[in-house]
Amino acid sequence: MRLPHQLDFAHRKRLLHLIVVLGAIGGAFWPELEWQDRLLAPIAIIILATVYYFLAIGFVKFHSLLSPDLRKPSSYLLFYGTLLVLIAFPAIVVIERHELLAQPPLLQALTIPGFLPIALATAAGALRELHHDPRAA
């Protein structure tokens, strides 16, 4: 049985880039956005996905500085924790839909179409550190 953190899947990076681009397009076409927000939403989604990717790497590197034995457990925790949040996200949206719809359209555009790319970028950063050998650098 293959687990999600294993590297058997060869197109992981392409799929991540595709999902980030699709999330950015979804943010640009979110209803009720002003024209400025239509330009800002895709840029913000791409920037947030990139920032969260590097934050995940920094999170794992910080824990490995505290103790080298914490590198793998913190990578697994961040990777699988992100996957659990991804699974729970549709239920969260259904439960919190009234509060979400009360937000300005730009925040809605960043939350709904932007969540999947940002969460997958976080998981990708954790996965990178999980399979990265710090002694090879």
TORLUMMAR-723398 format. One record per residue: residue number from 0; x, y, z of N, C-alpha, C in turn. Coordinates in nm, 3 decimals. Layout:
N
+-----+---------+---------+---------+---------+---------+---------+---------+---------+---------+
!  nr !    n.c1 !    n.c2 !    n.c3 !   ca.c1 !   ca.c2 !   ca.c3 !    c.c1 !    c.c2 !    c.c3 !
+-----+---------+---------+---------+---------+---------+---------+---------+---------+---------+
! NUM !       X !       Y !       Z !       X !       Y !       Z !       X !       Y !       Z !
...
+-----+---------+---------+---------+---------+---------+---------+---------+---------+---------+
This chain:
137
+-----+---------+---------+---------+---------+---------+---------+---------+---------+---------+
!  nr !    n.c1 !    n.c2 !    n.c3 !   ca.c1 !   ca.c2 !   ca.c3 !    c.c1 !    c.c2 !    c.c3 !
+-----+---------+---------+---------+---------+---------+---------+---------+---------+---------+
!   0 !   0.084 !  -0.119 !   0.000 !   0.000 !   0.000 !   0.000 !   0.088 !   0.124 !   0.000 !
!   1 !   0.059 !   0.216 !  -0.091 !   0.134 !   0.342 !  -0.097 !   0.071 !   0.443 !  -0.002 !
!   2 !   0.156 !   0.511 !   0.072 !   0.110 !   0.618 !   0.160 !   0.136 !   0.752 !   0.092 !
!   3 !   0.059 !   0.857 !   0.128 !   0.073 !   0.986 !   0.058 !   0.211 !   1.049 !   0.065 !
!   4 !   0.289 !   1.017 !   0.168 !   0.420 !   1.081 !   0.181 !   0.529 !   1.010 !   0.101 !
!   5 !   0.497 !   0.897 !   0.038 !   0.598 !   0.825 !  -0.040 !   0.615 !   0.890 !  -0.176 !
!   6 !   0.733 !   0.877 !  -0.234 !   0.769 !   0.950 !  -0.354 !   0.744 !   0.872 !  -0.484 !
!   7 !   0.656 !   0.774 !  -0.483 !   0.629 !   0.694 !  -0.603 !   0.563 !   0.775 !  -0.713 !
!   8 !   0.486 !   0.876 !  -0.676 !   0.412 !   0.954 !  -0.773 !   0.504 !   1.055 !  -0.839 !
!   9 !   0.527 !   1.041 !  -0.968 !   0.630 !   1.120 !  -1.036 !   0.586 !   1.261 !  -1.070 !
!  10 !   0.457 !   1.288 !  -1.077 !   0.409 !   1.418 !  -1.125 !   0.360 !   1.508 !  -1.011 !
!  11 !   0.413 !   1.489 !  -0.893 !   0.367 !   1.564 !  -0.776 !   0.387 !   1.714 !  -0.791 !
!  12 !   0.504 !   1.757 !  -0.841 !   0.533 !   1.900 !  -0.855 !   0.444 !   1.964 !  -0.962 !
!  13 !   0.425 !   1.896 !  -1.074 !   0.339 !   1.949 !  -1.180 !   0.195 !   1.963 !  -1.131 !
!  14 !   0.150 !   1.865 !  -1.056 !   0.014 !   1.870 !  -1.003 !  -0.002 !   1.986 !  -0.905 !
!  15 !   0.097 !   2.009 !  -0.821 !   0.093 !   2.122 !  -0.727 !   0.086 !   2.254 !  -0.805 !
!  16 !   0.171 !   2.269 !  -0.907 !   0.169 !   2.393 !  -0.986 !   0.034 !   2.412 !  -1.055 !
!  17 !  -0.023 !   2.304 !  -1.108 !  -0.152 !   2.312 !  -1.174 !  -0.261 !   2.355 !  -1.075 !
!  18 !  -0.259 !   2.300 !  -0.955 !  -0.361 !   2.334 !  -0.856 !  -0.346 !   2.479 !  -0.810 !
!  19 !  -0.223 !   2.526 !  -0.797 !  -0.202 !   2.667 !  -0.760 !  -0.255 !   2.759 !  -0.870 !
!  20 !  -0.228 !   2.725 !  -0.995 !  -0.277 !   2.806 !  -1.106 !  -0.430 !   2.803 !  -1.112 !
!  21 !  -0.489 !   2.685 !  -1.096 !  -0.636 !   2.675 !  -1.097 !  -0.699 !   2.751 !  -0.980 !
!  22 !  -0.635 !   2.746 !  -0.864 !  -0.684 !   2.824 !  -0.750 !  -0.675 !   2.974 !  -0.776 !
!  23 !  -0.567 !   3.016 !  -0.841 !  -0.552 !   3.158 !  -0.876 !  -0.659 !   3.200 !  -0.977 !
!  24 !  -0.686 !   3.115 !  -1.075 !  -0.791 !   3.146 !  -1.172 !  -0.928 !   3.151 !  -1.104 !
!  25 !  -0.952 !   3.056 !  -1.013 !  -1.077 !   3.057 !  -0.937 !  -1.092 !   3.183 !  -0.853 !
!  26 !  -0.981 !   3.230 !  -0.795 !  -0.986 !   3.355 !  -0.719 !  -1.014 !   3.475 !  -0.807 !
!  27 !  -0.961 !   3.474 !  -0.930 !  -0.983 !   3.586 !  -1.021 !  -1.129 !   3.594 !  -1.067 !
!  28 !  -1.194 !   3.481 !  -1.078 !  -1.331 !   3.478 !  -1.129 !  -1.436 !   3.464 !  -1.017 !
!  29 !  -1.395 !   3.491 !  -0.894 !  -1.490 !   3.485 !  -0.783 !  -1.596 !   3.593 !  -0.801 !
!  30 !  -1.724 !   3.561 !  -0.776 !  -1.830 !   3.661 !  -0.799 !  -1.817 !   3.783 !  -0.707 !
!  31 !  -1.868 !   3.893 !  -0.753 !  -1.879 !   4.020 !  -0.680 !  -1.746 !   4.089 !  -0.651 !
!  32 !  -1.639 !   4.049 !  -0.718 !  -1.511 !   4.117 !  -0.698 !  -1.503 !   4.241 !  -0.786 !
!  33 !  -1.442 !   4.345 !  -0.731 !  -1.410 !   4.463 !  -0.811 !  -1.294 !   4.427 !  -0.904 !
!  34 !  -1.270 !   4.508 !  -1.004 !  -1.164 !   4.476 !  -1.100 !  -1.026 !   4.473 !  -1.035 !
!  35 !  -1.003 !   4.560 !  -0.934 !  -0.874 !   4.559 !  -0.864 !  -0.856 !   4.428 !  -0.788 !
!  36 !  -0.964 !   4.382 !  -0.726 !  -0.958 !   4.257 !  -0.650 !  -0.942 !   4.137 !  -0.743 !
!  37 !  -0.994 !   4.146 !  -0.864 !  -0.976 !   4.038 !  -0.962 !  -0.829 !   4.024 !  -1.002 !
!  38 !  -0.756 !   4.134 !  -0.998 !  -0.612 !   4.129 !  -1.024 !  -0.535 !   4.085 !  -0.900 !
!  39 !  -0.581 !   4.128 !  -0.784 !  -0.511 !   4.100 !  -0.660 !  -0.528 !   3.956 !  -0.613 !
!  40 !  -0.647 !   3.898 !  -0.627 !  -0.676 !   3.764 !  -0.574 !  -0.581 !   3.657 !  -0.628 !
!  41 !  -0.559 !   3.646 !  -0.760 !  -0.468 !   3.541 !  -0.806 !  -0.324 !   3.561 !  -0.761 !
!  42 !  -0.281 !   3.688 !  -0.759 !  -0.145 !   3.717 !  -0.713 !  -0.131 !   3.680 !  -0.566 !
!  43 !  -0.232 !   3.714 !  -0.486 !  -0.228 !   3.683 !  -0.343 !  -0.228 !   3.532 !  -0.320 !
!  44 !  -0.306 !   3.457 !  -0.396 !  -0.311 !   3.311 !  -0.379 !  -0.175 !   3.250 !  -0.412 !
!  45 !  -0.113 !   3.294 !  -0.520 !   0.019 !   3.242 !  -0.557 !   0.124 !   3.278 !  -0.452 !
!  46 !   0.120 !   3.402 !  -0.404 !   0.217 !   3.446 !  -0.302 !   0.194 !   3.370 !  -0.172 !
!  47 !   0.068 !   3.355 !  -0.131 !   0.039 !   3.282 !  -0.007 !   0.081 !   3.135 !  -0.016 !
!  48 !   0.059 !   3.072 !  -0.130 !   0.102 !   2.933 !  -0.147 !   0.254 !   2.922 !  -0.136 !
!  49 !   0.325 !   3.018 !  -0.196 !   0.471 !   3.017 !  -0.188 !   0.519 !   3.042 !  -0.046 !
!  50 !   0.458 !   3.137 !   0.021 !   0.497 !   3.168 !   0.160 !   0.472 !   3.048 !   0.251 !
!  51 !   0.357 !   2.984 !   0.237 !   0.327 !   2.869 !   0.323 !   0.418 !   2.751 !   0.291 !
!  52 !   0.459 !   2.734 !   0.168 !   0.556 !   2.630 !   0.132 !   0.685 !   2.652 !   0.212 !
!  53 !   0.736 !   2.775 !   0.209 !   0.861 !   2.802 !   0.279 !   0.842 !   2.808 !   0.430 !
!  54 !   0.725 !   2.845 !   0.478 !   0.698 !   2.839 !   0.622 !   0.701 !   2.694 !   0.671 !
!  55 !   0.647 !   2.603 !   0.592 !   0.650 !   2.462 !   0.630 !   0.794 !   2.412 !   0.637 !
!  56 !   0.876 !   2.452 !   0.540 !   1.017 !   2.414 !   0.542 !   1.085 !   2.473 !   0.665 !
!  57 !   1.057 !   2.600 !   0.694 !   1.116 !   2.664 !   0.812 !   1.071 !   2.602 !   0.942 !
!  58 !   0.943 !   2.561 !   0.948 !   0.891 !   2.493 !   1.067 !   0.969 !   2.366 !   1.095 !
!  59 !   0.990 !   2.287 !   0.993 !   1.061 !   2.160 !   1.011 !   1.208 !   2.185 !   1.042 !
!  60 !   1.269 !   2.282 !   0.973 !   1.410 !   2.313 !   1.000 !   1.429 !   2.366 !   1.143 !
!  61 !   1.334 !   2.446 !   1.190 !   1.343 !   2.497 !   1.327 !   1.337 !   2.381 !   1.427 !
!  62 !   1.245 !   2.288 !   1.406 !   1.237 !   2.174 !   1.497 !   1.360 !   2.085 !   1.488 !
!  63 !   1.421 !   2.075 !   1.370 !   1.542 !   1.993 !   1.360 !   1.662 !   2.064 !   1.424 !
!  64 !   1.656 !   2.198 !   1.434 !   1.761 !   2.268 !   1.508 !   1.749 !   2.243 !   1.658 !
!  65 !   1.625 !   2.233 !   1.706 !   1.605 !   2.204 !   1.847 !   1.657 !   2.065 !   1.881 !
!  66 !   1.623 !   1.971 !   1.794 !   1.671 !   1.834 !   1.810 !   1.664 !   1.767 !   1.673 !
!  67 !   1.773 !   1.710 !   1.625 !   1.769 !   1.643 !   1.494 !   1.667 !   1.530 !   1.488 !
!  68 !   1.633 !   1.475 !   1.604 !   1.534 !   1.367 !   1.606 !   1.393 !   1.416 !   1.580 !
!  69 !   1.371 !   1.547 !   1.586 !   1.236 !   1.602 !   1.564 !   1.206 !   1.630 !   1.418 !
!  70 !   1.304 !   1.615 !   1.328 !   1.281 !   1.648 !   1.187 !   1.174 !   1.560 !   1.125 !
!  71 !   1.185 !   1.430 !   1.137 !   1.085 !   1.341 !   1.076 !   0.949 !   1.351 !   1.144 !
!  72 !   0.941 !   1.347 !   1.277 !   0.806 !   1.359 !   1.338 !   0.736 !   1.490 !   1.306 !
!  73 !   0.811 !   1.601 !   1.304 !   0.745 !   1.728 !   1.272 !   0.704 !   1.734 !   1.125 !
!  74 !   0.782 !   1.671 !   1.037 !   0.743 !   1.664 !   0.895 !   0.615 !   1.582 !   0.879 !
!  75 !   0.611 !   1.466 !   0.944 !   0.490 !   1.383 !   0.937 !   0.369 !   1.455 !   0.996 !
!  76 !   0.389 !   1.521 !   1.110 !   0.279 !   1.592 !   1.175 !   0.225 !   1.702 !   1.084 !
!  77 !   0.312 !   1.780 !   1.024 !   0.268 !   1.888 !   0.938 !   0.204 !   1.834 !   0.809 !
!  78 !   0.263 !   1.731 !   0.750 !   0.210 !   1.676 !   0.626 !   0.072 !   1.614 !   0.647 !
!  79 !   0.061 !   1.523 !   0.743 !  -0.067 !   1.457 !   0.763 !  -0.170 !   1.547 !   0.830 !
!  80 !  -0.126 !   1.643 !   0.913 !  -0.218 !   1.741 !   0.969 !  -0.280 !   1.826 !   0.861 !
!  81 !  -0.200 !   1.865 !   0.763 !  -0.253 !   1.943 !   0.650 !  -0.351 !   1.860 !   0.569 !
!  82 !  -0.321 !   1.732 !   0.547 !  -0.414 !   1.647 !   0.474 !  -0.546 !   1.629 !   0.549 !
!  83 !  -0.540 !   1.620 !   0.683 !  -0.664 !   1.611 !   0.761 !  -0.748 !   1.737 !   0.750 !
!  84 !  -0.682 !   1.852 !   0.750 !  -0.754 !   1.979 !   0.735 !  -0.816 !   1.987 !   0.595 !
!  85 !  -0.744 !   1.938 !   0.495 !  -0.800 !   1.935 !   0.359 !  -0.925 !   1.850 !   0.352 !
!  86 !  -0.924 !   1.738 !   0.422 !  -1.041 !   1.649 !   0.422 !  -1.157 !   1.715 !   0.497 !
!  87 !  -1.126 !   1.787 !   0.604 !  -1.231 !   1.850 !   0.686 !  -1.281 !   1.982 !   0.628 !
!  88 !  -1.209 !   2.040 !   0.533 !  -1.244 !   2.173 !   0.483 !  -1.385 !   2.184 !   0.427 !
!  89 !  -1.434 !   2.089 !   0.348 !  -1.573 !   2.103 !   0.300 !  -1.675 !   2.109 !   0.414 !
!  90 !  -1.653 !   2.031 !   0.519 !  -1.744 !   2.035 !   0.634 !  -1.733 !   2.169 !   0.706 !
!  91 !  -1.614 !   2.223 !   0.716 !  -1.595 !   2.353 !   0.780 !  -1.668 !   2.462 !   0.702 !
!  92 !  -1.659 !   2.456 !   0.569 !  -1.727 !   2.555 !   0.486 !  -1.878 !   2.546 !   0.505 !
!  93 !  -1.931 !   2.425 !   0.510 !  -2.075 !   2.407 !   0.529 !  -2.118 !   2.459 !   0.665 !
!  94 !  -2.042 !   2.428 !   0.768 !  -2.077 !   2.470 !   0.904 !  -2.064 !   2.622 !   0.920 !
!  95 !  -1.961 !   2.679 !   0.863 !  -1.932 !   2.822 !   0.881 !  -1.975 !   2.907 !   0.762 !
!  96 !  -2.066 !   2.859 !   0.680 !  -2.100 !   2.932 !   0.557 !  -2.158 !   3.070 !   0.582 !
!  97 !  -2.234 !   3.087 !   0.691 !  -2.293 !   3.219 !   0.718 !  -2.186 !   3.321 !   0.753 !
!  98 !  -2.087 !   3.280 !   0.834 !  -1.978 !   3.371 !   0.867 !  -1.890 !   3.398 !   0.745 !
!  99 !  -1.872 !   3.296 !   0.662 !  -1.790 !   3.313 !   0.543 !  -1.856 !   3.407 !   0.444 !
! 100 !  -1.986 !   3.394 !   0.426 !  -2.056 !   3.481 !   0.332 !  -2.067 !   3.624 !   0.382 !
! 101 !  -2.047 !   3.645 !   0.512 !  -2.050 !   3.781 !   0.567 !  -1.917 !   3.854 !   0.541 !
! 102 !  -1.814 !   3.780 !   0.501 !  -1.684 !   3.840 !   0.473 !  -1.688 !   3.918 !   0.342 !
! 103 !  -1.595 !   4.012 !   0.324 !  -1.586 !   4.081 !   0.195 !  -1.553 !   3.981 !   0.084 !
! 104 !  -1.592 !   4.012 !  -0.039 !  -1.569 !   3.918 !  -0.150 !  -1.422 !   3.878 !  -0.169 !
! 105 !  -1.329 !   3.970 !  -0.145 !  -1.187 !   3.936 !  -0.162 !  -1.146 !   3.827 !  -0.064 !
! 106 !  -1.189 !   3.838 !   0.061 !  -1.155 !   3.733 !   0.159 !  -1.221 !   3.601 !   0.123 !
! 107 !  -1.341 !   3.607 !   0.069 !  -1.406 !   3.483 !   0.022 !  -1.324 !   3.422 !  -0.091 !
! 108 !  -1.275 !   3.506 !  -0.181 !  -1.196 !   3.456 !  -0.295 !  -1.064 !   3.396 !  -0.250 !
! 109 !  -1.007 !   3.448 !  -0.143 !  -0.883 !   3.392 !  -0.091 !  -0.908 !   3.265 !  -0.010 !
! 110 !  -1.024 !   3.257 !   0.053 !  -1.053 !   3.143 !   0.139 !  -1.096 !   3.020 !   0.059 !
! 111 !  -1.196 !   3.034 !  -0.025 !  -1.253 !   2.917 !  -0.092 !  -1.158 !   2.865 !  -0.202 !
! 112 !  -1.132 !   2.940 !  -0.310 !  -1.044 !   2.884 !  -0.412 !  -0.897 !   2.881 !  -0.370 !
! 113 !  -0.859 !   2.962 !  -0.273 !  -0.719 !   2.967 !  -0.233 !  -0.679 !   2.864 !  -0.131 !
! 114 !  -0.775 !   2.801 !  -0.064 !  -0.739 !   2.709 !   0.043 !  -0.666 !   2.585 !  -0.007 !
! 115 !  -0.717 !   2.524 !  -0.112 !  -0.655 !   2.402 !  -0.164 !  -0.510 !   2.424 !  -0.207 !
! 116 !  -0.479 !   2.526 !  -0.288 !  -0.339 !   2.545 !  -0.325 !  -0.249 !   2.578 !  -0.207 !
! 117 !  -0.299 !   2.658 !  -0.115 !  -0.217 !   2.697 !   0.000 !  -0.190 !   2.575 !   0.090 !
! 118 !  -0.293 !   2.494 !   0.114 !  -0.275 !   2.376 !   0.198 !  -0.184 !   2.274 !   0.130 !
! 119 !  -0.200 !   2.254 !   0.000 !  -0.112 !   2.159 !  -0.070 !   0.031 !   2.208 !  -0.076 !
! 120 !   0.051 !   2.338 !  -0.085 !   0.187 !   2.392 !  -0.081 !   0.250 !   2.369 !   0.056 !
! 121 !   0.171 !   2.381 !   0.162 !   0.220 !   2.352 !   0.296 !   0.261 !   2.206 !   0.308 !
! 122 !   0.176 !   2.116 !   0.259 !   0.208 !   1.973 !   0.262 !   0.331 !   1.943 !   0.178 !
! 123 !   0.346 !   2.011 !   0.064 !   0.463 !   1.990 !  -0.022 !   0.592 !   2.034 !   0.048 !
! 124 !   0.585 !   2.144 !   0.122 !   0.702 !   2.187 !   0.197 !   0.741 !   2.087 !   0.304 !
! 125 !   0.641 !   2.033 !   0.373 !   0.669 !   1.930 !   0.475 !   0.725 !   1.805 !   0.410 !
! 126 !   0.670 !   1.767 !   0.295 !   0.717 !   1.648 !   0.225 !   0.860 !   1.666 !   0.176 !
! 127 !   0.892 !   1.786 !   0.130 !   1.029 !   1.814 !   0.085 !   1.128 !   1.793 !   0.199 !
! 128 !   1.093 !   1.843 !   0.315 !   1.183 !   1.828 !   0.429 !   1.185 !   1.685 !   0.483 !
! 129 !   1.077 !   1.613 !   0.464 !   1.072 !   1.474 !   0.508 !   1.173 !   1.389 !   0.430 !
! 130 !   1.187 !   1.418 !   0.301 !   1.277 !   1.339 !   0.216 !   1.411 !   1.408 !   0.189 !
! 131 !   1.433 !   1.520 !   0.254 !   1.559 !   1.594 !   0.236 !   1.661 !   1.544 !   0.337 !
! 132 !   1.779 !   1.515 !   0.291 !   1.885 !   1.470 !   0.380 !   1.971 !   1.591 !   0.420 !
! 133 !   1.963 !   1.634 !   0.547 !   2.036 !   1.755 !   0.588 !   2.188 !   1.738 !   0.580 !
! 134 !   2.237 !   1.614 !   0.583 !   2.382 !   1.591 !   0.575 !   2.433 !   1.606 !   0.433 !
! 135 !   2.344 !   1.600 !   0.333 !   2.386 !   1.611 !   0.193 !   2.414 !   1.755 !   0.152 !
! 136 !   2.363 !   1.851 !   0.227 !   2.379 !   1.992 !   0.190 !   2.516 !   2.044 !   0.218 !
+-----+---------+---------+---------+---------+---------+---------+---------+---------+---------+
